Amino acid sequence: RTARNQVALACLSHGAKVVFGATRSNWIATSGNFDGFGPALIAEVWTQLGKGKGAAEALRLAKAAYLKVALSQDASEQNYALKTVLQAQCYGHPEATL
């Protein structure tokens, strides 16, 4: 993989301090609540970054907070919630802040 064929590396090579992304597909609802799964996780990452947390710590805390809510909801969606968390990654500098 290089900056020519991978989005995260391209962003980092052009000056981004950090890129959050999924290693595979990202689950997003096709109707109803559009702030679940990936969008819910990333919203929590932004909340943590807003509190001054470094990038990797923000993602770790966001994953924990997201799972606490997601695993208490509809059992039929729990596999998607776990997939969302397991595939979310932090590329770049782990201590990058806003």
C-alpha positions as CSV (number, residue, x, y, z in Angstrom):
1,R,0.0,0.0,0.0
2,T,1.1,3.5,-0.8
3,A,-0.2,7.0,-0.8
4,R,-1.2,6.5,-4.4
5,N,-3.6,3.6,-3.7
6,Q,-4.7,4.0,-0.1
7,V,-6.8,6.9,1.2
8,A,-5.4,7.1,4.8
9,L,-1.8,7.1,3.6
10,A,-2.7,9.8,1.0
11,C,-4.2,12.0,3.7
12,L,-1.2,11.4,6.0
13,S,1.3,12.1,3.2
14,H,-0.4,15.4,2.5
15,G,-0.2,16.7,6.1
16,A,-3.0,15.1,8.1
17,K,-1.9,14.3,11.6
18,V,-4.4,11.4,12.0
19,V,-7.0,9.6,10.0
20,F,-9.8,7.5,11.5
21,G,-11.2,4.8,9.2
22,A,-12.5,1.2,9.0
23,T,-10.4,-1.7,7.8
24,R,-13.4,-3.0,5.8
25,S,-17.0,-1.9,5.2
26,N,-18.7,0.6,7.6
27,W,-22.2,-0.2,8.7
28,I,-24.7,2.7,8.2
29,A,-28.5,2.3,8.4
30,T,-30.4,2.6,5.2
31,S,-33.5,4.0,6.9
32,G,-34.6,5.5,10.2
33,N,-31.8,6.2,12.6
34,F,-28.8,7.3,10.5
35,D,-26.6,8.0,13.5
36,G,-25.9,4.4,14.6
37,F,-23.0,2.2,13.9
38,G,-20.0,4.0,12.2
39,P,-21.5,7.5,12.5
40,A,-22.3,7.0,16.2
41,L,-18.8,5.8,16.9
42,I,-17.1,8.7,15.0
43,A,-19.5,11.2,16.7
44,E,-18.1,9.9,20.1
45,V,-14.5,10.2,18.8
46,W,-15.2,13.9,18.1
47,T,-16.6,14.3,21.6
48,Q,-13.5,12.8,23.0
49,L,-11.2,14.9,20.8
50,G,-13.2,18.0,21.9
51,K,-12.3,17.1,25.5
52,G,-8.6,17.3,24.6
53,K,-7.9,13.5,24.3
54,G,-5.2,12.3,21.9
55,A,-6.4,10.5,18.8
56,A,-5.8,6.9,19.8
57,E,-7.1,7.5,23.3
58,A,-10.2,9.3,21.9
59,L,-10.9,6.2,19.7
60,R,-10.4,3.8,22.6
61,L,-12.8,5.8,24.8
62,A,-15.3,6.2,22.0
63,K,-15.3,2.4,21.4
64,A,-16.0,1.8,25.1
65,A,-18.8,4.3,25.2
66,Y,-20.3,3.2,21.9
67,L,-20.3,-0.5,23.0
68,K,-21.9,0.3,26.3
69,V,-24.9,1.7,24.5
70,A,-24.9,-0.5,21.4
71,L,-24.7,-3.8,23.4
72,S,-27.7,-2.8,25.6
73,Q,-30.0,-2.3,22.5
74,D,-31.5,-4.6,19.9
75,A,-29.7,-8.0,20.0
76,S,-30.1,-8.4,16.2
77,E,-27.8,-5.4,15.7
78,Q,-25.1,-6.4,18.2
79,N,-22.9,-8.2,15.6
80,Y,-22.9,-5.1,13.5
81,A,-21.9,-3.0,16.5
82,L,-19.1,-5.3,17.3
83,K,-17.9,-5.3,13.7
84,T,-18.0,-1.5,13.7
85,V,-15.8,-1.3,16.8
86,L,-13.3,-4.0,15.8
87,Q,-12.7,-2.5,12.3
88,A,-12.3,1.1,13.4
89,Q,-8.7,2.2,13.3
90,C,-6.5,5.2,14.0
91,Y,-3.9,5.9,11.4
92,G,-1.1,8.4,12.0
93,H,0.1,10.0,15.2
94,P,-1.6,8.4,18.2
95,E,-1.3,11.5,20.3
96,A,-2.5,14.0,17.7
97,T,-5.1,16.5,19.1
98,L,-7.4,19.2,17.8
